[in-house]
Amino acid sequence: MIKTIIMAGGKGSRILPLTSIRPKPMIPVANRPLIHYIIEKLSIHGFKDLVVTLNYLPHEIKESLKKNYSDLHISYSQEKRALGTAGGVRECKNIIEDTFMVLSGDVLVDMDWNKFLRFHREKKALASILLIPVEDPSHFGIAVLNENQKIVKFLEKPLPEEVFSKIANAGAYIFEKEIFEYIDEEKKEVDFSHDVFPRLIEEQAAIYGYTYHGYWNDVGRPNTYLKANYDVLNRIIGPEPRGKKLKERLGIYGDIWCGDNVFLEDPDKTRIIGPVVIGNNCIIEKGSKIGRNTVLGDNVFIGRNCNISGSLILNNSTIESNSYLKKCIIDTQCTLEKGTIIESGVILGSFVETGSFSKVKSKNKVNSKIKIPANSIIDSYYTL
């Protein structure tokens, strides 16, 4: 089977502050690292010879994959500096012998990769790009195909007045080894979308687009990250969350995956409405409501009479009594004192502390290690 290169070296600036303490492919989706979903999809379809490109916080990725995927052949390419997408792949040149695939380490795709490979071989392509229809193409490269699926026009992240297509680059490619002839050896940072694909089109090389209509999610932004968690919880994309299922009864219903040593102070006075994932060693005190599409990581404490829905609360965080959280992201080791309100779209970085009866308004971010005084209202990006 062909080699697959997973590009996992980026810093993930679009989803800060979550990536201030972890590489983007390691952000947890329903309590499992994002890169695990990518690798398991590849493995299911027989792609078990992997190369992972690393740059930012590489040790965490290596340790996780070594622990969980000892049955796969995984090697690593360590970048000393950021080289761009094509530059990072260029570093793998000496271990590539034939056709190979390249995937982004922050994209969830639920497809049979063998279909993409067959398309590439049928077209006798030098390069094949996975394409996906999108409503807003401003975040992506866009392409135009001729009647034979050959790409005849491509533009990265167009301005509104430049949009000529809503078929976008999905961040997955298949190449022949000859692609390295199109990747500049002298330039330090080389990007497929900015540098390589336009050159292939200009020189009328065999670059083709495979349009895919199934599940695809670029997890690099806060809203798409939340969506990825919701989609796993609702089993739109697998695998389903880990843990034993709680039995339904009064106040507890829906799909609820529960880890080990979870303590409900008073089950009769606690409501949990699935789909919900609860990690290991969590405590939920009486009177609290855990609503749909919520993920609690390991060692999370929820005090009395809290109301939490559609939110991600990562490992070792504490939510004290009478707090309200809706569609927000709380990173590891946070402490929210009693009566805290966190509105939708908010991200709190790791080790954030909020004083009693404080409020963070919608779509704002709070950097890691910030202490918010009691009775405060945060309505902008909080970095002090």
C-alpha positions in Angstrom: 0.0 0.0 0.0 1.2 3.5 -0.7 2.7 5.8 1.9 0.5 8.6 3.4 2.0 11.8 4.7 0.0 13.5 7.4 0.9 17.2 7.7 0.9 17.9 11.4 3.4 20.6 11.9 1.3 23.7 11.9 0.8 26.0 14.9 -3.0 26.4 14.6 -3.2 30.1 15.1 -6.8 30.2 14.0 -7.9 28.2 17.0 -5.8 29.9 19.7 -5.7 29.7 22.7 -6.3 26.0 22.5 -3.1 25.5 20.6 -0.9 27.4 23.0 -0.3 24.2 24.9 -0.8 21.5 22.3 -0.3 21.0 18.5 -3.5 21.4 16.5 -3.8 17.7 15.6 -3.9 16.9 19.3 -6.9 19.0 20.2 -9.5 16.6 21.6 -12.7 15.7 19.8 -15.1 13.9 22.1 -12.1 13.2 24.4 -9.9 11.7 21.6 -7.1 13.6 19.7 -8.2 14.8 16.3 -5.3 13.0 14.6 -6.6 9.7 15.9 -9.8 10.0 13.8 -7.6 10.7 10.7 -5.4 7.7 11.3 -8.2 5.3 12.1 -10.0 6.2 8.9 -6.8 5.5 6.9 -6.2 2.2 8.7 -9.8 1.0 8.1 -9.1 1.3 4.3 -5.7 -0.3 4.4 -3.5 2.8 4.5 -1.1 1.7 7.3 2.3 3.1 6.1 2.3 6.6 7.5 4.7 9.5 7.7 3.8 12.4 10.1 5.5 15.8 9.5 6.2 17.6 12.8 7.3 21.1 13.8 5.3 22.6 16.6 5.3 20.6 19.9 6.2 17.4 18.2 6.8 15.2 21.3 3.1 15.1 22.2 2.1 13.7 18.8 4.8 11.1 18.9 4.0 9.9 22.3 0.3 9.6 21.6 0.7 7.7 18.3 3.4 5.4 19.8 1.0 4.5 22.6 -2.1 4.0 20.5 -0.9 2.7 17.1 1.9 0.3 17.7 0.4 -2.0 15.0 0.9 0.6 12.2 4.2 1.6 10.5 4.5 5.3 11.5 7.7 7.3 10.8 8.3 11.0 11.4 9.8 14.0 9.5 10.9 16.7 11.9 11.0 20.2 10.5 13.5 22.6 12.2 11.4 25.5 11.0 8.1 26.1 9.3 8.5 25.0 5.6 5.0 25.3 4.3 2.8 22.4 3.1 4.9 21.5 0.1 8.2 22.3 1.9 7.3 19.9 4.6 6.5 17.2 2.1 9.7 17.9 0.3 11.6 16.8 3.4 10.1 13.3 2.9 11.5 13.0 -0.7 14.1 10.4 0.1 11.6 7.9 1.5 9.1 8.2 -1.3 9.5 5.6 -4.0 6.2 5.8 -5.9 2.6 7.2 -5.7 1.9 8.7 -2.3 -1.0 10.5 -0.5 -0.9 13.7 1.6 -3.5 14.7 4.2 -3.9 17.7 6.4 -3.7 16.9 10.1 -6.7 19.0 11.0 -9.3 17.8 8.6 -12.0 15.2 9.2 -13.1 13.3 6.1 -15.4 10.2 6.1 -14.6 8.6 2.8 -13.0 5.5 1.3 -9.5 6.6 0.4 -9.2 3.8 -2.1 -11.8 5.5 -4.3 -9.6 8.6 -4.4 -6.6 6.4 -5.3 -8.5 4.7 -8.1 -9.5 8.0 -9.5 -5.9 9.2 -9.5 -4.7 6.1 -11.3 -7.6 6.1 -13.9 -6.7 9.7 -14.8 -3.0 8.8 -14.9 -2.6 12.0 -12.9 0.6 13.6 -11.7 -1.4 15.3 -9.0 -5.0 14.8 -7.7 -6.7 17.1 -5.3 -9.7 16.2 -3.2 -12.4 18.9 -3.7 -15.5 19.7 -1.7 -18.5 22.0 -2.5 -18.7 24.8 0.0 -21.0 27.8 0.6 -18.2 30.2 1.6 -15.0 29.7 -0.3 -13.1 32.6 1.3 -11.2 30.3 3.6 -10.0 27.8 0.9 -8.4 27.4 -2.4 -11.0 27.1 -5.2 -10.9 25.3 -8.5 -12.5 25.0 -11.9 -12.6 21.7 -13.7 -13.0 20.8 -17.4 -15.3 18.0 -18.6 -12.5 15.5 -17.9 -12.1 16.6 -14.2 -8.8 18.3 -15.1 -8.1 21.4 -13.0 -7.9 24.4 -15.3 -8.0 27.3 -12.8 -7.1 27.5 -9.1 -6.9 30.4 -6.6 -6.1 30.3 -2.9 -8.4 32.1 -0.4 -10.1 34.5 -2.9 -11.4 37.9 -2.0 -15.2 38.2 -2.5 -14.8 39.8 -5.9 -12.4 37.1 -7.0 -14.7 34.1 -6.3 -15.2 32.1 -9.5 -16.0 28.7 -8.0 -17.5 27.1 -4.9 -15.5 23.9 -5.3 -12.8 24.1 -2.6 -9.5 22.3 -1.9 -10.3 19.8 0.9 -6.6 19.4 2.0 -6.0 15.9 0.6 -3.8 15.0 -2.3 -2.3 12.1 -4.3 0.9 12.6 -6.1 3.4 10.8 -8.3 7.0 11.0 -7.2 7.6 13.4 -10.1 5.8 16.1 -8.1 9.1 16.9 -6.4 10.3 18.4 -9.7 7.7 21.2 -9.2 8.6 21.9 -5.5 11.4 24.6 -5.4 14.5 23.2 -3.7 15.9 26.7 -3.0 12.9 28.3 -1.4 12.7 27.8 2.3 8.9 27.9 2.6 6.8 26.4 -0.2 3.0 26.0 -0.3 1.0 23.6 -2.5 -1.8 26.1 -3.1 0.3 29.2 -3.6 3.3 27.8 -5.4 2.9 24.3 -6.8 -0.7 24.0 -8.1 -0.6 27.2 -10.1 2.6 26.1 -11.7 1.1 22.7 -12.6 -1.8 24.4 -14.3 0.4 26.9 -16.1 2.5 24.1 -17.5 -0.6 22.1 -18.4 0.6 19.2 -16.2 -1.8 16.3 -15.3 -3.5 17.8 -12.3 -7.1 16.6 -11.6 -9.8 17.2 -9.1 -11.9 14.5 -7.4 -15.1 16.1 -6.1 -16.4 14.6 -2.9 -19.9 15.0 -1.5 -19.7 13.3 1.8 -18.7 14.4 5.3 -15.8 16.9 5.5 -14.8 19.3 8.2 -11.9 21.7 8.4 -11.4 21.7 12.2 -9.1 24.7 12.3 -11.6 27.3 13.5 -13.6 27.5 16.8 -17.0 26.9 15.1 -15.9 24.0 13.0 -14.1 22.5 16.1 -17.4 22.6 18.0 -19.2 21.1 15.0 -16.7 18.2 14.9 -17.5 17.3 18.5 -21.2 17.6 17.9 -20.9 15.4 14.8 -19.1 12.6 16.7 -21.6 12.9 19.5 -24.5 12.5 17.1 -22.7 9.7 15.2 -22.6 11.6 12.0 -18.9 10.6 11.8 -17.3 7.7 13.6 -15.9 6.2 15.6 -18.4 6.8 18.3 -17.1 8.1 21.7 -15.5 5.8 24.2 -17.1 4.7 27.4 -20.0 2.7 28.7 -23.5 3.8 27.9 -25.6 5.0 30.8 -29.0 3.4 31.1 -31.9 5.8 30.6 -34.1 6.6 33.5 -35.9 9.6 35.0 -33.8 12.7 34.2 -31.1 10.8 32.3 -31.8 10.0 28.7 -30.3 9.9 25.2 -26.8 8.6 24.3 -24.5 9.2 27.3 -21.0 7.7 27.1 -19.5 7.5 30.5 -15.9 6.9 31.6 -14.6 5.2 34.8 -15.2 6.4 38.4 -17.9 9.0 37.5 -19.8 10.2 40.6 -23.3 11.7 40.5 -23.9 13.2 43.9 -27.7 12.7 43.7 -28.8 11.0 40.4 -32.4 11.7 41.1 -31.7 15.5 41.2 -29.4 15.6 38.2 -30.4 15.8 34.6 -28.2 14.6 31.7 -29.7 14.9 28.3 -27.6 13.1 25.6 -25.7 13.0 23.4 -23.1 13.7 26.1 -19.6 12.3 26.8 -18.3 12.2 30.3 -14.6 11.3 30.9 -13.0 9.4 33.7 -13.1 10.6 37.4 -15.7 13.3 36.9 -18.0 14.6 39.6 -21.4 16.1 39.0 -23.1 17.5 42.0 -26.9 17.6 42.5 -29.2 20.0 40.8 -27.0 20.4 37.7 -28.2 19.9 34.2 -25.8 18.6 31.5 -27.5 19.3 28.2 -27.1 18.0 24.6 -23.8 18.1 22.8 -21.7 18.5 25.9 -18.3 16.9 26.4 -16.6 16.6 29.8 -13.0 15.6 29.8 -11.3 13.6 32.6 -11.3 14.9 36.2 -13.9 17.5 35.6 -15.9 18.8 38.6 -19.4 20.3 38.1 -20.8 22.0 41.2 -24.4 22.2 42.3 -27.2 23.7 40.1 -25.1 24.4 37.1 -26.6 24.5 33.6 -24.3 23.4 30.8 -25.2 22.7 27.2 -23.3 22.3 23.9 -20.0 23.0 25.6 -16.6 21.4 25.8 -14.9 21.3 29.2 -11.5 19.8 28.9 -9.5 17.8 31.5 -9.0 18.9 35.1 -11.3 21.9 35.0 -13.7 23.0 37.8 -17.1 24.6 37.3 -18.4 25.8 40.6 -22.1 26.1 41.6 -24.8 28.0 39.8 -22.7 28.6 36.7 -24.1 28.7 33.2 -22.3 27.6 30.1 -23.6 27.5 26.5 -21.8 26.4 23.3 -18.4 27.3 24.7 -14.9 25.8 25.0 -13.2 25.6 28.4 -9.6 24.4 28.1 -7.7 22.3 30.7 -7.1 23.3 34.3 -9.6 26.1 34.4 -11.5 27.2 37.5 -14.9 29.0 37.1 -16.1 30.2 40.5 -19.8 30.2 41.4 -22.3 32.0 39.3 -20.0 32.4 36.2 -21.7 32.9 32.9 -19.9 31.8 29.7 -21.9 32.6 26.5 -21.8 30.9 23.1 -18.7 30.9 21.0 -16.4 31.7 23.9 -13.0 30.0 24.3 -11.2 30.1 27.6 -7.5 29.1 27.4 -5.9 26.7 29.9 -5.4 27.7 33.5 -8.0 30.5 33.3 -9.7 31.5 36.6 -13.0 33.4 36.7 -14.1 35.2 39.8 -17.6 34.7 41.2 -20.5 36.1 39.1 -18.3 37.1 36.2 -19.5 36.9 32.6 -17.7 36.3 29.3 -19.9 37.5 26.4 -20.4 35.7 23.1 -17.5 34.8 20.7 -14.7 36.2 22.9 -11.5 34.5 23.8 -9.5 34.6 27.0 -5.8 33.8 26.8 -4.3 31.1 29.0 -3.4 31.8 32.7 -5.7 34.8 33.0 -7.4 35.6 36.2 -10.8 37.4 35.8 -11.9 39.4 38.8 -15.3 38.7 40.4 -18.3 40.5 39.0 -16.5 41.3 35.7 -18.0 41.4 32.3 -15.6 40.5 29.4 -16.8 41.7 26.0 -13.5 41.6 24.0 -10.4 39.4 23.5 -9.0 39.3 27.0 -5.2 39.1 27.0 -3.9 41.1 30.0 
